[in-house]
């Protein structure tokens, strides 16, 4: 007979575990719960000869419980320890970014699941009792490394996003306060490349000799840096953005929309669009 006592002082966690256990299709599995001192205990007994299945199912349930009830707490703990200088609102946003990273497979849920599962499986094979909170705090080194890395990249994204917002707001203010130097500029955009035309639809050259790159920051849009700098050097009263395909609506175009706000127009089907679509194709 194999017995295992799961100790946890949070009744919600124990209820979750018990609910999962009750749905298992395992021969001779019996479990019951009782409270002893600060812990709410669940005792499992099985007489099955196939202990590998028992270990696998129980490890999976405990892994689910740890992710559901402990993961966010651990992310917060790591953030508080390594990046204590952020305020509470900033930390809340960083935690959300970290959770989004996990959901979007940058650090996959599968990676975290396996890191926990393998540690739980190894432990319950050789021990008769598991204090869940203590196990989480001291036995999950690989899982903690995953979370630590997740927080690091979340902080980097938070800082980058903040710099981007500050950059856009600065340029938006500049456009608002600067008198227009061109009545109209057309921007033809295809495959991440920009072509600027004046009101007479003549090409405006984009090179480092034409415009001083004084308006740009460390935030780069690659080949579109010159286009952005040109638009800021001679801000138009109106900017018409001609998108050659749907995929062209990218970060650069979204940035232009934010900077020029009510001074831009999106076009994809005018005579100029048709001319350049024919040329690109």
Secondary structure by P-SEA (a helix, b strand, c coil): cbbbbbbbccaaaaaaaaaaaaaccccbbbbbbbbccccbbbbbbbccccaaaaaaaaaaaaaaaaaaccaaaaaaaaaaaacccccaaaaaaaaaaaaaaaaaccccaaaaaaaaaaaaaaaaacccccaaaaaaacccaaaaaaaaaaaaaaaaaaaaaaaaaaaaaaaaaaaaaccccccbbbbbbcccbbbbbccccccccccccccccccccccccccaaaaaaaaaaccccbbbbbbcccccccaaaaaaaaaacccbbbbcccaaaaaaaaaac
